[in-house]
């Protein structure tokens, strides 16, 4: 960081985007499977940043990962998790508002779930600024973004349920077809046994515990295969 200060009860800092161009992380799944993923933060200039790529960061984003982990493991973890989820929601909203022709960058509707993902990434990147980690996650998910409002659908399989946009489901099916896991005729934008089975096979190949649903971790890993 080039500098930081505390004022008015709000932690803020300034750092250079180039210092967080690449973040390597290992994400531990609920079933104790560890997956290694590369997250790349764009080297381009952020909206509103100086020509050197510097910009002010406020709130939770100004802390480093070590601080975030300490708070999330402390006595006020539940309260902090809610506050961090709200900060992430505000971050995504800002990206949506300033992005070019983009309605929503993120296919994940539970930003509480994103706190868990960021927490796992932070555990392997203790010195990284939290804003950089969240920015990398958003960049990873951005391939799933869509340019206009899109209806949500609720998908259930084996007692579990997730909510995704219709367009997200269609894109998932396209990836499954490309991987020869789903017949093209079954890629109709509707969720059924064939799509669930194809997803289970994709998840197994990715090292995940298969649940047959396009959940947050599946979409995160599948983003690299989007056309």
LUMPASE-725351 format. One record per residue (C-alpha): x, y, z; residue number from 1; residue in three letters. Coordinates in steps of 0.001 Angstrom, whole numbers, plus 524288, in hexadecimal, padded with zeros to 5 digits. Example, Ala and Ser with C-alpha at 12.3 -4.5 7.8 and 13.67 -1.06 7.14 Angstrom:
2
<r x="8300C" y="7EE6C" z="81E78" n="1" res="ALA"/>
<r x="83566" y="7FBDC" z="81BE4" n="2" res="SER"/>
This chain:
227
<r x="80000" y="80000" z="80000" n="1" res="UNK"/>
<r x="804A7" y="80DA5" z="7FD1F" n="2" res="UNK"/>
<r x="7FDCB" y="81340" z="808EC" n="3" res="UNK"/>
<r x="7F27B" y="81190" z="81237" n="4" res="UNK"/>
<r x="7EB4C" y="818E7" z="81CA8" n="5" res="UNK"/>
<r x="7E02F" y="8178F" z="82620" n="6" res="UNK"/>
<r x="7D664" y="82275" z="826F5" n="7" res="UNK"/>
<r x="7C85C" y="8245C" z="82AEF" n="8" res="UNK"/>
<r x="7C762" y="81646" z="82F44" n="9" res="UNK"/>
<r x="7C962" y="81196" z="82143" n="10" res="UNK"/>
<r x="7D5D0" y="80AAB" z="81D4B" n="11" res="UNK"/>
<r x="7DAFA" y="80EDD" z="8100B" n="12" res="UNK"/>
<r x="7E707" y="80C4F" z="807F4" n="13" res="UNK"/>
<r x="7ED5A" y="80E91" z="7FACE" n="14" res="UNK"/>
<r x="7F442" y="803DE" z="7F351" n="15" res="UNK"/>
<r x="7F8FC" y="800F7" z="7E5A8" n="16" res="UNK"/>
<r x="7F16D" y="7F78A" z="7DD15" n="17" res="UNK"/>
<r x="7FDE5" y="7F206" z="7D739" n="18" res="UNK"/>
<r x="801EB" y="7ECBD" z="7E489" n="19" res="UNK"/>
<r x="7F678" y="7E340" z="7E457" n="20" res="UNK"/>
<r x="7F698" y="7DF3D" z="7D60D" n="21" res="UNK"/>
<r x="7F6EF" y="7D0C6" z="7D950" n="22" res="UNK"/>
<r x="7F135" y="7C9B0" z="7E4EA" n="23" res="UNK"/>
<r x="7F387" y="7BB22" z="7E66C" n="24" res="UNK"/>
<r x="7EA92" y="7B463" z="7EFE6" n="25" res="UNK"/>
<r x="7E5F4" y="7A741" z="7F479" n="26" res="UNK"/>
<r x="7D799" y="7A606" z="7F7C3" n="27" res="UNK"/>
<r x="7D3DC" y="79BBE" z="801C4" n="28" res="UNK"/>
<r x="7C69B" y="795BB" z="7FF21" n="29" res="UNK"/>
<r x="7BCDB" y="79125" z="8096B" n="30" res="UNK"/>
<r x="7C0E4" y="7831B" z="8067B" n="31" res="UNK"/>
<r x="7CF3F" y="786A3" z="8092B" n="32" res="UNK"/>
<r x="7D330" y="7861A" z="7FACA" n="33" res="UNK"/>
<r x="7DD09" y="790C9" z="7F793" n="34" res="UNK"/>
<r x="7DCC5" y="796DC" z="7EA12" n="35" res="UNK"/>
<r x="7E72A" y="79FFE" z="7E4E6" n="36" res="UNK"/>
<r x="7E24C" y="7AB36" z="7DC91" n="37" res="UNK"/>
<r x="7E8E3" y="7B6C2" z="7D640" n="38" res="UNK"/>
<r x="7E233" y="7C3D0" z="7D7E6" n="39" res="UNK"/>
<r x="7E742" y="7CED3" z="7CF69" n="40" res="UNK"/>
<r x="7E48A" y="7DCF4" z="7D2B5" n="41" res="UNK"/>
<r x="7E41D" y="7E53C" z="7C682" n="42" res="UNK"/>
<r x="7F038" y="7ED6C" z="7C480" n="43" res="UNK"/>
<r x="7E7D9" y="7F7F9" z="7BE54" n="44" res="UNK"/>
<r x="7E45A" y="80489" z="7C53E" n="45" res="UNK"/>
<r x="7D8AD" y="803FC" z="7CE4F" n="46" res="UNK"/>
<r x="7CD3A" y="80D35" z="7CC95" n="47" res="UNK"/>
<r x="7D0AE" y="81A21" z="7D2F5" n="48" res="UNK"/>
<r x="7DEB2" y="81634" z="7D5D2" n="49" res="UNK"/>
<r x="7EA47" y="81F0E" z="7D35B" n="50" res="UNK"/>
<r x="7F2B3" y="81D0E" z="7C762" n="51" res="UNK"/>
<r x="7FC0E" y="81585" z="7D023" n="52" res="UNK"/>
<r x="7F110" y="80C20" z="7D394" n="53" res="UNK"/>
<r x="7EF69" y="810D7" z="7E19A" n="54" res="UNK"/>
<r x="7E242" y="81298" z="7E816" n="55" res="UNK"/>
<r x="7DCD6" y="81443" z="7F5D0" n="56" res="UNK"/>
<r x="7D694" y="80892" z="7FC66" n="57" res="UNK"/>
<r x="7CD3A" y="809A6" z="807D7" n="58" res="UNK"/>
<r x="7C6F2" y="800C4" z="811D3" n="59" res="UNK"/>
<r x="7C98A" y="7F247" z="8122F" n="60" res="UNK"/>
<r x="7D077" y="7F298" z="8051D" n="61" res="UNK"/>
<r x="7DB99" y="7FA74" z="80AEF" n="62" res="UNK"/>
<r x="7DF68" y="7EFB6" z="81476" n="63" res="UNK"/>
<r x="7E8B4" y="7E505" z="8109C" n="64" res="UNK"/>
<r x="7E4C8" y="7D6CF" z="81089" n="65" res="UNK"/>
<r x="7EB66" y="7D3E4" z="81D6F" n="66" res="UNK"/>
<r x="7E2C3" y="7DDF4" z="82435" n="67" res="UNK"/>
<r x="7D68A" y="7D8E4" z="81D6D" n="68" res="UNK"/>
<r x="7D958" y="7CB04" z="821C9" n="69" res="UNK"/>
<r x="7DBBB" y="7CF52" z="82FCB" n="70" res="UNK"/>
<r x="7CEB7" y="7D662" z="83036" n="71" res="UNK"/>
<r x="7C751" y="7CB06" z="82A0A" n="72" res="UNK"/>
<r x="7CD00" y="7C1D4" z="83425" n="73" res="UNK"/>
<r x="7CA53" y="7CACC" z="83FB0" n="74" res="UNK"/>
<r x="7BF29" y="7CCDE" z="8492D" n="75" res="UNK"/>
<r x="7B7F1" y="7D5FD" z="83FDC" n="76" res="UNK"/>
<r x="7B93F" y="7CCFB" z="8340E" n="77" res="UNK"/>
<r x="7AAB3" y="7CC59" z="830F5" n="78" res="UNK"/>
<r x="7A92B" y="7DB1F" z="8311B" n="79" res="UNK"/>
<r x="7B5A1" y="7DD01" z="82955" n="80" res="UNK"/>
<r x="7B156" y="7D313" z="81F1A" n="81" res="UNK"/>
<r x="7A4BF" y="7DAAE" z="81D00" n="82" res="UNK"/>
<r x="7AC1B" y="7E782" z="81BCB" n="83" res="UNK"/>
<r x="7B5FD" y="7E1CE" z="8124F" n="84" res="UNK"/>
<r x="7AB0C" y="7DC08" z="80A09" n="85" res="UNK"/>
<r x="7A4F3" y="7E994" z="8095D" n="86" res="UNK"/>
<r x="7B21C" y="7EF5F" z="80580" n="87" res="UNK"/>
<r x="7B377" y="7E549" z="7FAA3" n="88" res="UNK"/>
<r x="7A59B" y="7E842" z="7F621" n="89" res="UNK"/>
<r x="7A907" y="7F6AD" z="7F579" n="90" res="UNK"/>
<r x="7B583" y="7F388" z="7EE14" n="91" res="UNK"/>
<r x="7AE20" y="7EB82" z="7E3FB" n="92" res="UNK"/>
<r x="7A399" y="7F5EE" z="7E2CF" n="93" res="UNK"/>
<r x="7AE09" y="80014" z="7E000" n="94" res="UNK"/>
<r x="7B421" y="7F754" z="7D5B2" n="95" res="UNK"/>
<r x="7A6CE" y="7F512" z="7CF7D" n="96" res="UNK"/>
<r x="7A3DF" y="80399" z="7CF4B" n="97" res="UNK"/>
<r x="7B0C4" y="807D3" z="7C95E" n="98" res="UNK"/>
<r x="7B2B7" y="7FC3A" z="7C055" n="99" res="UNK"/>
<r x="7B017" y="7FD85" z="7B1DF" n="100" res="UNK"/>
<r x="7A30A" y="7F7AA" z="7AD63" n="101" res="UNK"/>
<r x="7A26C" y="7EE6F" z="7B8F2" n="102" res="UNK"/>
<r x="7966B" y="7EBF3" z="7C15D" n="103" res="UNK"/>
<r x="79CA9" y="7E254" z="7CAC6" n="104" res="UNK"/>
<r x="7AA82" y="7DCF0" z="7CAF3" n="105" res="UNK"/>
<r x="7A7D7" y="7D24A" z="7D4D1" n="106" res="UNK"/>
<r x="79F8B" y="7C601" z="7D333" n="107" res="UNK"/>
<r x="79FDD" y="7C355" z="7E1DE" n="108" res="UNK"/>
<r x="7944A" y="7C939" z="7E904" n="109" res="UNK"/>
<r x="798D2" y="7C630" z="7F6DE" n="110" res="UNK"/>
<r x="7A3B2" y="7CF94" z="7FA21" n="111" res="UNK"/>
<r x="7A4DD" y="7C8F7" z="80761" n="112" res="UNK"/>
<r x="7AA05" y="7BD4A" z="7FFD1" n="113" res="UNK"/>
<r x="7B42B" y="7C618" z="7F982" n="114" res="UNK"/>
<r x="7B942" y="7C98C" z="8070F" n="115" res="UNK"/>
<r x="7BC9D" y="7BB3F" z="8090D" n="116" res="UNK"/>
<r x="7C351" y="7BA8F" z="7FBDC" n="117" res="UNK"/>
<r x="7CB2C" y="7C6E2" z="7FEB0" n="118" res="UNK"/>
<r x="7CEA4" y="7C1A4" z="80C25" n="119" res="UNK"/>
<r x="7D43F" y="7B531" z="80655" n="120" res="UNK"/>
<r x="7DC0F" y="7BCC9" z="7FC4D" n="121" res="UNK"/>
<r x="7E10C" y="7C606" z="806D5" n="122" res="UNK"/>
<r x="7E5FC" y="7BA9A" z="80EE8" n="123" res="UNK"/>
<r x="7F06B" y="7B865" z="8047D" n="124" res="UNK"/>
<r x="7F2FA" y="7C6DA" z="801C5" n="125" res="UNK"/>
<r x="7F445" y="7CD21" z="80F25" n="126" res="UNK"/>
<r x="7FB22" y="7D987" z="80AB5" n="127" res="UNK"/>
<r x="7F1E4" y="7DC79" z="7FF6B" n="128" res="UNK"/>
<r x="7E855" y="7E7DA" z="800E1" n="129" res="UNK"/>
<r x="7DA74" y="7E2C0" z="8022C" n="130" res="UNK"/>
<r x="7D5D2" y="7EBAB" z="7F738" n="131" res="UNK"/>
<r x="7DF75" y="7E507" z="7EE26" n="132" res="UNK"/>
<r x="7DA4E" y="7D788" z="7F19D" n="133" res="UNK"/>
<r x="7CC27" y="7DBA8" z="7EF98" n="134" res="UNK"/>
<r x="7CFF4" y="7E24B" z="7E2EF" n="135" res="UNK"/>
<r x="7D656" y="7D5B6" z="7DE34" n="136" res="UNK"/>
<r x="7CA3B" y="7CDDB" z="7E1AC" n="137" res="UNK"/>
<r x="7C17C" y="7D769" z="7DA67" n="138" res="UNK"/>
<r x="7CA8A" y="7D6FD" z="7CEA0" n="139" res="UNK"/>
<r x="7CA1E" y="7C81C" z="7CECF" n="140" res="UNK"/>
<r x="7BB48" y="7C810" z="7CF37" n="141" res="UNK"/>
<r x="7B993" y="7D30B" z="7C557" n="142" res="UNK"/>
<r x="7B8F0" y="7C9C2" z="7B9C2" n="143" res="UNK"/>
<r x="7AB9C" y="7C5DC" z="7BEE8" n="144" res="UNK"/>
<r x="7A6CB" y="7D3F6" z="7BEC1" n="145" res="UNK"/>
<r x="79B0B" y="7D839" z="7B6DB" n="146" res="UNK"/>
<r x="79726" y="7E516" z="7B0BC" n="147" res="UNK"/>
<r x="788E2" y="7E5AB" z="7B4C4" n="148" res="UNK"/>
<r x="77FF7" y="7E095" z="7BF6A" n="149" res="UNK"/>
<r x="77E15" y="7D1F0" z="7BE96" n="150" res="UNK"/>
<r x="77429" y="7C98E" z="7C601" n="151" res="UNK"/>
<r x="7787A" y="7C11E" z="7D15B" n="152" res="UNK"/>
<r x="7756C" y="7B2A3" z="7D19C" n="153" res="UNK"/>
<r x="775DE" y="7A994" z="7DD53" n="154" res="UNK"/>
<r x="77CAF" y="79CA3" z="7DAAE" n="155" res="UNK"/>
<r x="77B74" y="790DC" z="7E3AA" n="156" res="UNK"/>
<r x="78272" y="783D3" z="7E39F" n="157" res="UNK"/>
<r x="7840E" y="7798A" z="7EE2B" n="158" res="UNK"/>
<r x="77E92" y="7824D" z="7F8C4" n="159" res="UNK"/>
<r x="786F5" y="78E25" z="7F581" n="160" res="UNK"/>
<r x="782A8" y="79AB2" z="7EED9" n="161" res="UNK"/>
<r x="7899B" y="7A605" z="7E849" n="162" res="UNK"/>
<r x="784AF" y="7B22E" z="7E170" n="163" res="UNK"/>
<r x="78AD2" y="7B6AE" z="7D4B6" n="164" res="UNK"/>
<r x="786D0" y="7BF0C" z="7C94A" n="165" res="UNK"/>
<r x="780FB" y="7B85D" z="7BD6E" n="166" res="UNK"/>
<r x="78C54" y="7BD28" z="7B529" n="167" res="UNK"/>
<r x="7960E" y="7B738" z="7BEB4" n="168" res="UNK"/>
<r x="78F7A" y="7A9F9" z="7BD8E" n="169" res="UNK"/>
<r x="78FE4" y="7AAC2" z="7AEAF" n="170" res="UNK"/>
<r x="79E63" y="7AE03" z="7AF26" n="171" res="UNK"/>
<r x="7A106" y="7A2B7" z="7B86C" n="172" res="UNK"/>
<r x="79A59" y="79983" z="7AEF3" n="173" res="UNK"/>
<r x="7A288" y="79ECE" z="7A3D4" n="174" res="UNK"/>
<r x="7AF01" y="79BCF" z="7AB66" n="175" res="UNK"/>
<r x="7AA0E" y="78E11" z="7AE28" n="176" res="UNK"/>
<r x="7A726" y="78C03" z="79FB9" n="177" res="UNK"/>
<r x="7B4B6" y="790E3" z="79C14" n="178" res="UNK"/>
<r x="7BA83" y="786FD" z="7A590" n="179" res="UNK"/>
<r x="7B263" y="77C08" z="79F71" n="180" res="UNK"/>
<r x="7AB41" y="77A10" z="7AC3A" n="181" res="UNK"/>
<r x="79DDB" y="77E4A" z="7A77C" n="182" res="UNK"/>
<r x="796EC" y="77BBA" z="79AB8" n="183" res="UNK"/>
<r x="79463" y="78844" z="7932F" n="184" res="UNK"/>
<r x="785E9" y="784FB" z="79260" n="185" res="UNK"/>
<r x="7852F" y="7853F" z="7A14B" n="186" res="UNK"/>
<r x="78AF2" y="792EE" z="7A202" n="187" res="UNK"/>
<r x="77D9F" y="79962" z="7A1C8" n="188" res="UNK"/>
<r x="77F48" y="7A322" z="7ACCF" n="189" res="UNK"/>
<r x="777A0" y="79A76" z="7B61C" n="190" res="UNK"/>
<r x="77CEF" y="792D4" z="7C195" n="191" res="UNK"/>
<r x="77A6C" y="78448" z="7C1E5" n="192" res="UNK"/>
<r x="780A3" y="776FE" z="7C4C6" n="193" res="UNK"/>
<r x="789A9" y="7777D" z="7B8E9" n="194" res="UNK"/>
<r x="78F44" y="784BA" z="7BCA9" n="195" res="UNK"/>
<r x="790B4" y="7808A" z="7CAE6" n="196" res="UNK"/>
<r x="797D3" y="77414" z="7C6EE" n="197" res="UNK"/>
<r x="7A0B7" y="77B70" z="7BD9A" n="198" res="UNK"/>
<r x="7A3DD" y="78548" z="7C845" n="199" res="UNK"/>
<r x="7A730" y="77A63" z="7D1BF" n="200" res="UNK"/>
<r x="7B0E2" y="774E9" z="7C7F0" n="201" res="UNK"/>
<r x="7B6CC" y="7825B" z="7C5AD" n="202" res="UNK"/>
<r x="7B7FD" y="7849D" z="7D453" n="203" res="UNK"/>
<r x="7BEAA" y="77780" z="7D660" n="204" res="UNK"/>
<r x="7C88A" y="77AD2" z="7CBCD" n="205" res="UNK"/>
<r x="7CAF2" y="787F3" z="7D26E" n="206" res="UNK"/>
<r x="7CD8F" y="78181" z="7DF8F" n="207" res="UNK"/>
<r x="7C0E2" y="785E7" z="7E5CD" n="208" res="UNK"/>
<r x="7B701" y="77E18" z="7ED83" n="209" res="UNK"/>
<r x="7AC59" y="77C76" z="7E337" n="210" res="UNK"/>
<r x="79F01" y="78205" z="7E644" n="211" res="UNK"/>
<r x="799F2" y="783E1" z="7D85F" n="212" res="UNK"/>
<r x="7974D" y="7925D" z="7DA87" n="213" res="UNK"/>
<r x="79DD5" y="79E9A" z="7D506" n="214" res="UNK"/>
<r x="7A19E" y="7A393" z="7E27C" n="215" res="UNK"/>
<r x="7AB3D" y="7AE6B" z="7E599" n="216" res="UNK"/>
<r x="7B79C" y="7A624" z="7E556" n="217" res="UNK"/>
<r x="7B38F" y="79F42" z="7D8C9" n="218" res="UNK"/>
<r x="7B110" y="7AC32" z="7D1F0" n="219" res="UNK"/>
<r x="7BDE4" y="7B190" z="7D734" n="220" res="UNK"/>
<r x="7C5BD" y="7A65F" z="7D17A" n="221" res="UNK"/>
<r x="7BDBB" y="7A546" z="7C50D" n="222" res="UNK"/>
<r x="7C016" y="7B39F" z="7C1B9" n="223" res="UNK"/>
<r x="7CCC8" y="7AFFF" z="7BAE2" n="224" res="UNK"/>
<r x="7C540" y="7A7B7" z="7B11F" n="225" res="UNK"/>
<r x="7BBA7" y="7B21F" z="7ACD8" n="226" res="UNK"/>
<r x="7BC9A" y="7B5D4" z="79E8F" n="227" res="UNK"/>
